[in-house]
């Protein structure tokens, strides 16, 4: 099995550190009324105390996936 690359490479550490499955974070981001990348990152950091790198990876993944 190949190791994930890009934003998905953060997923195992996000699940371990914050105790929620990544799918929950992705659903949470998609259900937000915020639309800008930076707004979503700031929201995750403020409301859920995620680190910048983890918040950024989750938002980047959602935006990348939704474009496809």
CNS distance restraints for C-alpha pairs under 8 A (distance, minus, plus):
assign (resid   3 and name CA) (resid   9 and name CA) 7.34 0.50 0.50
assign (resid   4 and name CA) (resid   8 and name CA) 5.74 0.50 0.50
assign (resid   4 and name CA) (resid   9 and name CA) 4.93 0.50 0.50
assign (resid   5 and name CA) (resid   9 and name CA) 5.07 0.50 0.50
assign (resid   6 and name CA) (resid  10 and name CA) 7.96 0.50 0.50
assign (resid   6 and name CA) (resid  57 and name CA) 7.97 0.50 0.50
assign (resid   7 and name CA) (resid  11 and name CA) 7.56 0.50 0.50
assign (resid   7 and name CA) (resid  57 and name CA) 4.51 0.50 0.50
assign (resid   7 and name CA) (resid  58 and name CA) 6.70 0.50 0.50
assign (resid   7 and name CA) (resid  60 and name CA) 6.59 0.50 0.50
assign (resid   7 and name CA) (resid  61 and name CA) 5.70 0.50 0.50
assign (resid   8 and name CA) (resid  57 and name CA) 7.18 0.50 0.50
assign (resid   8 and name CA) (resid  58 and name CA) 7.87 0.50 0.50
assign (resid   8 and name CA) (resid  61 and name CA) 6.94 0.50 0.50
assign (resid  10 and name CA) (resid  14 and name CA) 6.15 0.50 0.50
assign (resid  10 and name CA) (resid  54 and name CA) 6.63 0.50 0.50
assign (resid  10 and name CA) (resid  57 and name CA) 6.75 0.50 0.50
assign (resid  11 and name CA) (resid  15 and name CA) 6.19 0.50 0.50
assign (resid  11 and name CA) (resid  22 and name CA) 6.42 0.50 0.50
assign (resid  12 and name CA) (resid  16 and name CA) 6.22 0.50 0.50
assign (resid  13 and name CA) (resid  17 and name CA) 5.91 0.50 0.50
assign (resid  14 and name CA) (resid  18 and name CA) 5.91 0.50 0.50
assign (resid  14 and name CA) (resid  19 and name CA) 7.72 0.50 0.50
assign (resid  14 and name CA) (resid  20 and name CA) 7.89 0.50 0.50
assign (resid  14 and name CA) (resid  22 and name CA) 7.32 0.50 0.50
assign (resid  14 and name CA) (resid  54 and name CA) 6.44 0.50 0.50
assign (resid  15 and name CA) (resid  19 and name CA) 5.21 0.50 0.50
assign (resid  15 and name CA) (resid  20 and name CA) 5.35 0.50 0.50
assign (resid  15 and name CA) (resid  21 and name CA) 5.47 0.50 0.50
assign (resid  15 and name CA) (resid  22 and name CA) 6.27 0.50 0.50
assign (resid  16 and name CA) (resid  20 and name CA) 7.80 0.50 0.50
assign (resid  18 and name CA) (resid  50 and name CA) 7.84 0.50 0.50
assign (resid  20 and name CA) (resid  24 and name CA) 6.60 0.50 0.50
assign (resid  20 and name CA) (resid  25 and name CA) 7.42 0.50 0.50
assign (resid  21 and name CA) (resid  25 and name CA) 7.02 0.50 0.50
assign (resid  22 and name CA) (resid  26 and name CA) 6.22 0.50 0.50
assign (resid  23 and name CA) (resid  27 and name CA) 6.10 0.50 0.50
assign (resid  24 and name CA) (resid  28 and name CA) 6.08 0.50 0.50
assign (resid  25 and name CA) (resid  29 and name CA) 6.20 0.50 0.50
assign (resid  25 and name CA) (resid  58 and name CA) 7.33 0.50 0.50
assign (resid  26 and name CA) (resid  30 and name CA) 6.20 0.50 0.50
assign (resid  26 and name CA) (resid  58 and name CA) 6.81 0.50 0.50
assign (resid  26 and name CA) (resid  59 and name CA) 7.88 0.50 0.50
assign (resid  26 and name CA) (resid  62 and name CA) 6.47 0.50 0.50
assign (resid  27 and name CA) (resid  31 and name CA) 6.10 0.50 0.50
assign (resid  28 and name CA) (resid  32 and name CA) 6.41 0.50 0.50
assign (resid  29 and name CA) (resid  40 and name CA) 7.24 0.50 0.50
assign (resid  29 and name CA) (resid  59 and name CA) 7.10 0.50 0.50
assign (resid  29 and name CA) (resid  62 and name CA) 7.61 0.50 0.50
assign (resid  30 and name CA) (resid  62 and name CA) 7.48 0.50 0.50
assign (resid  34 and name CA) (resid  39 and name CA) 6.49 0.50 0.50
assign (resid  34 and name CA) (resid  40 and name CA) 6.17 0.50 0.50
assign (resid  35 and name CA) (resid  39 and name CA) 7.17 0.50 0.50
assign (resid  35 and name CA) (resid  40 and name CA) 7.06 0.50 0.50
assign (resid  36 and name CA) (resid  40 and name CA) 6.30 0.50 0.50
assign (resid  37 and name CA) (resid  41 and name CA) 6.28 0.50 0.50
assign (resid  37 and name CA) (resid  59 and name CA) 6.52 0.50 0.50
assign (resid  37 and name CA) (resid  60 and name CA) 7.51 0.50 0.50
assign (resid  38 and name CA) (resid  42 and name CA) 6.11 0.50 0.50
assign (resid  39 and name CA) (resid  43 and name CA) 6.05 0.50 0.50
assign (resid  40 and name CA) (resid  44 and name CA) 6.21 0.50 0.50
assign (resid  40 and name CA) (resid  59 and name CA) 6.80 0.50 0.50
assign (resid  41 and name CA) (resid  45 and name CA) 6.22 0.50 0.50
assign (resid  41 and name CA) (resid  52 and name CA) 7.08 0.50 0.50
assign (resid  41 and name CA) (resid  55 and name CA) 5.22 0.50 0.50
assign (resid  41 and name CA) (resid  56 and name CA) 5.63 0.50 0.50
assign (resid  41 and name CA) (resid  59 and name CA) 6.67 0.50 0.50
assign (resid  42 and name CA) (resid  46 and name CA) 6.00 0.50 0.50
assign (resid  42 and name CA) (resid  55 and name CA) 7.99 0.50 0.50
assign (resid  43 and name CA) (resid  47 and name CA) 5.71 0.50 0.50
assign (resid  43 and name CA) (resid  48 and name CA) 7.71 0.50 0.50
assign (resid  44 and name CA) (resid  48 and name CA) 5.24 0.50 0.50
assign (resid  44 and name CA) (resid  49 and name CA) 6.56 0.50 0.50
assign (resid  44 and name CA) (resid  50 and name CA) 5.92 0.50 0.50
assign (resid  44 and name CA) (resid  55 and name CA) 5.99 0.50 0.50
assign (resid  45 and name CA) (resid  49 and name CA) 4.56 0.50 0.50
assign (resid  45 and name CA) (resid  50 and name CA) 4.57 0.50 0.50
assign (resid  45 and name CA) (resid  51 and name CA) 6.10 0.50 0.50
assign (resid  45 and name CA) (resid  52 and name CA) 6.60 0.50 0.50
assign (resid  45 and name CA) (resid  55 and name CA) 6.62 0.50 0.50
assign (resid  46 and name CA) (resid  50 and name CA) 7.61 0.50 0.50
assign (resid  50 and name CA) (resid  54 and name CA) 6.32 0.50 0.50
assign (resid  50 and name CA) (resid  55 and name CA) 5.86 0.50 0.50
assign (resid  51 and name CA) (resid  55 and name CA) 6.12 0.50 0.50
assign (resid  52 and name CA) (resid  56 and name CA) 5.92 0.50 0.50
assign (resid  53 and name CA) (resid  57 and name CA) 6.06 0.50 0.50
assign (resid  54 and name CA) (resid  58 and name CA) 6.30 0.50 0.50
assign (resid  55 and name CA) (resid  59 and name CA) 6.27 0.50 0.50
assign (resid  56 and name CA) (resid  60 and name CA) 5.93 0.50 0.50
assign (resid  57 and name CA) (resid  61 and name CA) 6.05 0.50 0.50
assign (resid  58 and name CA) (resid  62 and name CA) 6.32 0.50 0.50
assign (resid  59 and name CA) (resid  63 and name CA) 6.15 0.50 0.50
assign (resid  60 and name CA) (resid  64 and name CA) 5.99 0.50 0.50
assign (resid  61 and name CA) (resid  65 and name CA) 5.96 0.50 0.50
assign (resid  62 and name CA) (resid  66 and name CA) 5.94 0.50 0.50
assign (resid  63 and name CA) (resid  67 and name CA) 6.25 0.50 0.50
assign (resid  64 and name CA) (resid  68 and name CA) 6.66 0.50 0.50
